[in-house]
Amino acid sequence: MVIAAANPIRPGGAEPRASAAAAELSGRMRSSLLPLGPPVSRDRIIASFPKWYTPDACLQLKEHFHGQVHAACQRRSTGTVGLSLSKVVVVGDLYVGKTSLIHRFCKNVFDCNYKATIGVDFEIERFEIAGIPYSLQIWDTAGQEKFKCIASAYYRGAQAIITAFDLTDVQTLEHTRQWLEDALRENEPGSCFIFLVGTKKDLLRGQFSQSRAACEQAEVEAVHLAKEMQAEYWSVSAKTGENVKAFFSRVAALAFEQSVLQHLERRSGSQPQVGDGDLIHMEGSPSENQESKRPSGPGCC
């Protein structure tokens, strides 16, 4: 894993290592904006709106993309959405499995000996959604208290916030409230999709795990908390891969739909969009968040 653990650089006050790490991270971000590379893999092609995990705690119950989004995709009139990066931030306690979750999805690997993330790191995942290219920039953040001030600087501009907890450790579920509060503090109100994700689902079924009743109770409590957070709940296993691809497909589809709706809203406004055909927008940036709204539809169920 490439580690980026630098504070925002101040003239004359940065350590050489911190400067190098920040420069490397900045270079990766710039290069990731280029719409070049191999074709999107088949499992990153989303033709229909992905289903929720449970109707008891989901952001939208609908089964299809918004009508305006579907029509825009058919006409290929989605503007710069295909060149955009939507920022997804994963937060949660140390050792809940944030890095394992991201690596299972992005690299299809699992290593039970991952070291704790220092600062932040990110992965870029390319999709094709309703025939339109789309990319997620998935940020892996440190769960250690001493790195919070570093990681929080990278919460800004998120279009989706994933709060992760360990299904076998109820304390990590309780701590998700604070993690979410910290992440939301760095973003405009109502600008982010929120997900509550229980990890290590496989451990609840092992030979030495909790009883089935305890597993069900953990999910009941998580669903209840997700409703309070106005979040969508998912239960996954990075070790087996259960629900991982389906979850991130859901995140990508919701973020994509929001991006297209925001583009259509801007285009229908009275102010012309300078460089609308060529400018690369970073989705969820402060300037866009101030003028955008969450897609209409049911709230948390």
C-alpha positions in Angstrom: 0.0 0.0 0.0 1.2 3.5 -0.8 0.9 5.6 2.3 0.1 9.3 2.3 0.4 10.8 5.8 1.3 14.4 5.2 -0.3 17.4 6.8 -1.1 20.3 4.5 2.4 21.7 3.6 3.5 25.1 5.1 6.4 27.0 3.6 9.6 25.9 5.3 7.8 23.8 7.9 7.4 20.4 6.2 9.6 17.3 6.8 11.2 15.9 3.6 9.4 12.6 3.9 6.0 14.4 4.4 6.8 16.6 1.3 7.6 13.5 -0.8 4.5 11.7 0.3 2.3 14.7 -0.4 3.9 15.2 -3.8 3.4 11.5 -4.7 -0.3 11.7 -3.6 -0.8 14.8 -5.6 0.8 13.2 -8.7 -1.5 10.2 -8.4 -4.5 12.4 -8.1 -3.6 14.3 -11.3 -2.8 11.2 -13.3 -6.0 9.5 -12.2 -8.0 12.3 -13.8 -6.9 11.1 -17.3 -9.7 9.0 -18.9 -7.1 6.6 -20.4 -6.6 3.0 -19.6 -7.9 -0.5 -20.4 -11.6 -1.2 -21.0 -13.8 -1.4 -17.9 -14.0 -5.0 -16.6 -17.3 -6.8 -16.9 -18.0 -6.7 -13.2 -17.8 -2.9 -13.3 -20.5 -2.6 -15.9 -23.8 -1.5 -14.3 -26.8 -1.6 -16.7 -29.6 -1.6 -14.1 -30.0 0.1 -10.8 -28.4 -2.1 -8.1 -30.6 -3.3 -5.3 -30.3 -2.4 -1.6 -29.2 -4.8 1.1 -32.3 -4.5 3.3 -35.4 -2.4 2.7 -35.4 -1.6 6.5 -32.4 0.8 6.1 -31.9 2.0 2.5 -31.5 5.4 0.9 -33.8 4.7 -2.0 -36.3 1.8 -2.5 -36.7 2.3 -6.3 -35.6 -0.3 -8.8 -34.7 1.9 -11.7 -32.6 5.0 -12.5 -34.3 8.3 -12.4 -36.2 8.9 -15.6 -34.3 12.0 -16.5 -31.0 10.2 -15.8 -32.0 7.3 -18.0 -33.0 9.7 -20.9 -29.8 11.6 -20.6 -27.7 8.5 -20.7 -29.6 7.3 -23.8 -28.9 10.6 -25.5 -25.3 10.7 -24.2 -26.0 14.1 -22.9 -24.4 13.7 -19.5 -21.9 16.5 -20.0 -18.6 16.0 -18.1 -19.9 13.3 -15.8 -17.9 10.7 -17.6 -14.7 12.5 -16.9 -15.5 13.1 -13.2 -14.2 11.5 -10.1 -16.6 11.1 -7.2 -15.0 11.0 -3.9 -15.9 8.2 -1.4 -14.4 8.3 2.1 -14.2 5.2 4.3 -14.0 5.9 8.1 -14.1 3.8 11.2 -12.2 2.4 14.2 -8.8 0.8 13.9 -8.9 -2.8 12.7 -12.5 -2.9 11.6 -11.4 -3.9 8.1 -11.5 -0.7 6.1 -8.4 -1.5 4.1 -9.4 -5.2 3.6 -12.8 -4.1 2.3 -11.3 -1.7 -0.2 -8.6 -4.2 -1.4 -11.2 -6.9 -1.8 -13.2 -4.7 -4.1 -10.3 -3.0 -6.0 -7.8 -5.8 -6.2 -9.8 -8.9 -5.3 -7.4 -9.9 -2.6 -7.5 -10.5 1.1 -4.7 -10.5 3.6 -5.4 -11.0 7.3 -2.0 -9.4 8.1 -2.7 -5.9 6.8 -0.9 -3.2 8.8 -2.8 -0.2 10.1 -3.2 2.6 7.6 -1.1 5.7 8.5 -2.8 8.9 7.3 -4.7 8.2 4.1 -4.5 6.3 0.9 -6.9 5.9 -2.1 -7.8 3.7 -5.0 -9.5 4.7 -8.3 -12.2 2.3 -9.7 -13.6 2.8 -13.1 -17.2 1.8 -14.0 -19.5 1.9 -17.0 -23.0 2.9 -15.7 -25.9 3.0 -18.2 -23.3 3.2 -20.9 -21.5 6.2 -19.4 -17.9 6.0 -18.0 -17.7 6.9 -14.3 -15.0 6.7 -11.6 -15.0 6.4 -7.9 -12.0 7.7 -5.8 -12.2 5.6 -2.7 -10.3 7.0 0.3 -8.9 4.7 3.0 -8.4 6.6 6.2 -6.6 5.9 9.5 -8.6 4.6 12.4 -6.0 5.6 15.0 -6.8 8.7 17.2 -3.3 10.2 16.6 -3.9 10.3 12.8 -7.4 11.8 13.0 -6.2 15.3 12.3 -4.4 14.2 9.2 -7.2 12.0 7.8 -9.9 14.6 8.5 -8.3 17.0 6.1 -9.2 14.5 3.3 -12.8 14.2 4.3 -13.7 17.3 2.4 -15.6 17.1 -0.9 -17.0 13.6 -0.3 -20.0 12.5 -2.3 -20.4 9.3 -0.2 -19.3 8.5 3.4 -18.9 4.9 4.4 -18.8 4.3 8.2 -17.5 0.9 8.9 -17.7 -1.2 12.0 -16.8 -4.8 13.1 -20.0 -7.0 13.5 -18.2 -8.9 16.3 -17.4 -5.8 18.3 -20.4 -3.7 19.4 -18.1 -0.9 20.6 -17.0 -0.2 17.0 -20.7 0.2 16.1 -21.2 2.8 18.9 -18.1 4.7 17.7 -19.6 5.2 14.2 -21.7 8.1 15.4 -18.5 10.1 16.1 -16.8 9.1 12.9 -19.8 10.2 10.9 -20.0 13.4 12.8 -16.3 14.2 12.1 -16.7 13.4 8.4 -19.9 15.4 8.0 -18.3 18.4 9.7 -16.0 18.7 6.7 -18.8 18.7 4.1 -21.8 20.7 3.2 -25.1 19.6 4.8 -27.1 17.1 2.7 -24.3 16.8 0.1 -23.2 13.2 1.0 -24.8 9.7 0.7 -24.2 7.9 4.0 -23.6 4.2 4.4 -23.2 2.1 7.6 -21.3 -1.1 6.8 -20.8 -4.1 9.1 -17.6 -6.0 8.3 -16.3 -9.5 9.1 -19.6 -11.1 8.5 -17.9 -14.4 8.0 -16.8 -14.5 11.6 -20.4 -14.6 12.8 -20.8 -18.0 11.1 -17.6 -19.7 12.1 -17.2 -22.6 14.4 -16.2 -20.4 17.4 -18.3 -17.4 16.6 -21.3 -16.0 18.4 -24.7 -17.7 18.1 -27.0 -17.0 15.2 -29.2 -15.1 17.5 -26.3 -12.8 18.4 -25.6 -12.2 14.8 -29.2 -11.3 14.1 -29.2 -9.0 17.1 -26.0 -7.2 15.9 -27.7 -6.5 12.6 -30.9 -5.3 14.3 -28.9 -2.8 16.3 -27.0 -1.7 13.2 -30.2 -1.2 11.1 -31.7 0.9 14.0 -28.6 3.1 14.1 -28.6 3.4 10.3 -32.1 4.8 10.5 -30.9 7.4 13.0 -28.0 8.3 10.8 -30.2 8.4 7.7 -27.8 5.9 6.2 -28.1 2.8 4.1 -27.0 -0.4 5.9 -24.9 -3.2 4.4 -23.3 -6.3 5.9 -20.2 -7.6 4.1 -17.2 -9.9 4.4 -13.8 -8.9 2.8 -12.5 -12.4 3.5 -15.1 -14.2 1.4 -16.1 -11.3 -0.8 -19.8 -11.6 0.3 -21.8 -8.5 -0.7 -18.6 -6.4 -1.4 -19.1 -6.0 -5.2 -22.8 -5.4 -4.8 -22.2 -2.8 -2.1 -19.8 -0.7 -4.1 -21.9 -1.0 -7.2 -24.7 0.5 -5.2 -22.5 3.3 -4.0 -21.3 4.0 -7.6 -24.9 3.9 -9.0 -26.2 6.4 -6.4 -23.3 8.7 -6.8 -23.5 8.5 -10.6 -27.3 9.3 -10.6 -26.7 12.3 -8.3 -23.9 13.6 -10.6 -26.1 13.4 -13.7 -29.0 15.1 -12.0 -26.7 17.9 -10.8 -25.4 18.3 -14.4 -28.9 18.5 -15.7 -29.9 21.0 -13.0 -26.9 23.2 -13.9 -27.6 23.0 -17.6 -31.2 24.0 -17.2 -30.2 27.1 -15.1 -29.9 30.6 -16.6 -26.2 30.8 -16.2 -24.1 29.2 -19.0 -21.6 26.6 -18.0 -18.2 27.7 -19.1 -16.2 24.9 -20.6 -19.1 22.5 -20.2 -17.7 20.2 -22.9 -14.1 20.0 -21.8 -13.8 20.9 -18.1 -13.1 18.1 -15.7 -15.2 18.6 -12.5 -14.3 17.0 -9.2 -17.7 15.8 -7.9 -18.6 16.9 -4.4 -16.3 19.9 -4.4 -17.4 22.8 -2.1 -18.5 25.0 -5.0 -20.8 22.2 -6.4 -22.1 21.2 -3.0 -23.4 24.6 -2.3 -25.6 24.5 -5.4 -26.5 20.9 -5.5 -29.2 18.9 -3.7 -29.6 15.2 -2.9 -31.7 13.4 -5.5 -35.4 13.4 -4.8 -36.9 10.2 -3.5 -37.6 8.3 -0.3 -35.3 9.0 2.6 -34.0 6.3 5.0 -36.6 3.7 5.2 
